[in-house]
Structures are given as C-alpha cells and as structure tokens.
C-alpha cells in the first residue's frame, strides 16, 4: 500500500512523499495520517464548539427542524461534552417555549434523557398543528356551505333598528353594555381540588402522552395529577 501510494500523487504532493525522512513511515496508517496533517487545509474545516452556542430557533421554525439542526451540528463538531450539548440546545430555545420551561423542572443530565424530552415535545407540537389545521379546514368548509346556502336562498334584509336611549334599554333588559368589563368570581379553592372535581364530573380528553417520569424526580415530594408524574405540584403546573 505504501509503495502504491505515490502513484496517486502529482506535482508538489509527489515531491512531498519522496522528501519524507527515512524511518518516519512504518505503516500505511502512519503515512495516511501524515498526508492528512499536511493537506487537510484543502478540505472543509470542522466547526468549533462555539458554533453550537450560536444556534437559535428561527421565526416560526418547528421544534423538529431545530432539533435536527442541533443534532447535525453536534455530529459535525465531533466530540462535544454532554453538558455543552444540552446547554447549547437550551440556549437555542425561546424563553416561552414549553420545552425550555420543562428543562428546569426535569433537568436532563444525559443525551438519552434529552432525546426523550425532545421527542415528547416534538410529538405534542405536531399534534397541536394537526388539530389546528383540521379546525381551519372544518371552518372553511362550513363557511363555504353557508355561502352556498345564502346564494340559493337569499335572506330578507332586516328592518333598520329603532333609535333610542341605548344605555337605558340595556339596563332595562338586565344586560350590560359591551364596553363594560366583565367580573369573574375568584377561585376559593386550590387548583388541585378544582382539577379533581372537574375530572370527576366531566369527561376530559387527554393527549396521547402527558409527560415522562425521569429517574431524578421519581422521589420528588410534589406530584402533578394532570401530568401523572412527580417533579412539581398540580397547583404549580404550567
């Protein structure tokens, strides 16, 4: 292999090979590494670790796209410590992102825990987008059917309303004007008790996954009845 190697070289590279000091090459691996050290500058350089901390979520970028860019960048950089990989991903998130808030509660320490959290919130985001798109399609279909019915059976024009003292009429009817702010009854019980009562009296449709119980928080004193794992209480649930 070493004897055949110069057959693939030309001009300056061939001179470099024949000018190697005697006894410096004892195997093909040594020759290969010496060649790369000399001519590696001609190839595309690897990104440095500081490139990881310039990663940021773009405007309206989906979480799956950001996660794929983060994983590809970590692969291109090479050997990156786990804590720097996790911090780089955290730094790329927005402060209002649910996964950013969950990181301070669950505190993943390994890449396996980080990937579980990423897959969980990516799936939640995609489910929300599918339901939102479905609602838009149903609303557009309903509007189209309504417009068709209107074209077939045109409605009669309503008679103009009779003018009067609008405020007195609202008060007489026991209603409030639209511009007045509504007041709501304050809650007189903790959020946890209210959630339990609602769960008993109504049928709540939960998402496919409500969270992951990590090993670090399995012995946490607080328990969330919605997420059904330990790490925070129902009253402090977001």
Secondary structure as GFF3:
##gff-version 3
##sequence-region A 1 238
A	DSSP	alpha_helix	2	5	.	.	.	ID=ss1
A	DSSP	three_ten_helix	6	8	.	.	.	ID=ss2
A	DSSP	alpha_helix	11	18	.	.	.	ID=ss3
A	DSSP	alpha_helix	28	39	.	.	.	ID=ss4
A	DSSP	three_ten_helix	40	42	.	.	.	ID=ss5
A	DSSP	three_ten_helix	49	54	.	.	.	ID=ss6
A	DSSP	alpha_helix	63	77	.	.	.	ID=ss7
A	DSSP	alpha_helix	82	92	.	.	.	ID=ss8
A	DSSP	alpha_helix	98	106	.	.	.	ID=ss9
A	DSSP	alpha_helix	111	152	.	.	.	ID=ss10
A	DSSP	alpha_helix	166	172	.	.	.	ID=ss11
A	DSSP	alpha_helix	191	201	.	.	.	ID=ss12
A	DSSP	three_ten_helix	215	217	.	.	.	ID=ss13
A	DSSP	beta_strand	223	224	.	.	.	ID=ss14
A	DSSP	beta_strand	229	230	.	.	.	ID=ss15
###
